[in-house]
Amino acid sequence: MRSLHRGLFKLLLLFLITAPLPTQAQDFSLSDYKGHVVYLDFWASWCTPCRLSFPWMNELQREYGAKGLVVVAVNVDHDRALANRFLQQTPAQFKIVYDPGGQIAEKYDVKDMPTSFVIGRDGKVQYVHSGFTEGREGEYQAHVMSLLAGGG
């Protein structure tokens, strides 16, 4: 029994070390990622395409993180419990920011869920993806790859 507890503790510790910690909107600054390509995604718990995009964004972060990509997903739910439930069902292996007041979303004039902004190393928005459409992942990935290769 003791080894089971020790194993569960190690698993929990590993999760806490590797899982990105959620950030509040007021603590988020894009300038923290200067020199990186940022895939900035806005999502909500009620959004079905958002749920479809999370596994793809996990893969994107895993594949290109070492090359300078940072995926940041900004949740706009007013009720954080809804966002937490979504994340329990659809885990994120990238940075999550909570923006219940819509401050960050307003800065980017977000109209659709999800909406993603692909931001170059210079901090400028290079591409905007309105919605997430299965079958267009290659196009989205090409935008990221072009910026990682020095295209912005």
N, C-alpha and C positions, 0 to 999 in steps of 0.2 A: 504494500500500500504506500509505503514511504517513497519508493522509487516512482510510483505513479504520480504522486504529488510533486516530486522533484521534476519529473518530465513535463508535467503541465506548467509548472513555474517557468521552466526553461522556454517552453513554447510561447507563453505569455510574454516573457521578457524579449524574446526574439521579435514578436509582433510589435511590441512597444518601441523597440529600437528601429525597426525597418519601416513601420507604418508612418506616413507623413502626419504630423499633428495639424489639426484644423487651426486656421487663423481667423481672426475677426476682421471685418472690412477695414476698420480704422488702423489695423496693424499691417495692412497690405500696401506695398509700394512696388510698382513695376521696376523702379530704379535698383531694387535689390537684385535684379536679374540682368543688369547691364552686362553686355558681352555674351549673353546667351540668346538662343532662339527660344521664344516663349509661345506655347500653344495655350492661349487664354480662352477657356470655355465657360459659358454661362449656362446653368442648368437649374431645373426644378424637379422636385420629387414626383410631380404628377405627369411629367413629360415622358412619353413612351420612347421617342427617338433618343432622349438623353440616356435612358436605360440601355439602349442598343449601342450607344457611343462609348460607354465606359470600358468595356473589354478592349475595344480598339485603342482607346487612349492609354490603357494599361500597357498594351503591347508597344505602342509608340514610345512611351517613356522608357520601357525596358530596352527597346532596341536602339534608341538614339540618345538616351540620357548621358552616356559617356562621351558623346560627340558634341555636347553642349545644348541639348534640348531640355527645357523644363516645361512640364505640363502643369497648368494651374487651373482648377475648376472652381468657379464661383457659384455658390448656391444662393438663390434668391427667394427661397421659401421664407415666409414670415414666422413659421413654426419650426424651430430647429429639430423638434422630435420627428417631424416628417422627413427631414433631410437625413437624420441619423438612421431612421428605419430603411430608407432607400440605400444608404451606404452599408447597412448590415446585409441587405439582400444583393447588392451590387457593389462589392468592395472596390475602393480606389487605391491604386498604388502610385499615386501622385498627390500633389499638394491640393488641399481643399481649403477654400476661404468661404466664410459665412457672411452674406451681405443681405440680411433681412430688410434693411431700410432702403436697399437699392442704390446706395451711393456709387458703387463701382459700376454697376449696370448703367446708371444714368450717364456717367462720364463717357461710356462707349455707345450710348444711344441704342441699347439692345431692345429689339422689338419682337424677336422670335426666340423660341426655345427649341433646341439649344442654338446658340450663336457662338461661333468661335472666331477668334482673331489670331492670326499667325503674325508674330511680331519679330522683326529682325534683330540682330545683335546690336544695332544702333538705336533700338527702342521705338522704331516706327512700325506702324501697322502696314503689312505688305499684302495680306490676303484676309478676306472675311468669308466665313462659311455660315450661311444662314440655314439652319436646320442640319440634320444629319441623315443622309440618304445611303442606305446600304447599296453597295455596288459602286459608290463614288470614293471609297476609301483610298484607292490608288491615286486619285486626283489630289485629295487632301494630303496624303503622304508626300506626293511630288512637291507640293508647296513647301512643306517642312524641309525636305531634302535639299531643295534649291537654296534655301536660306542657310542651312548648315554648311553647304558647299561654298558659301561666300556671296550669295546673291542678295544680301541685304542685312 
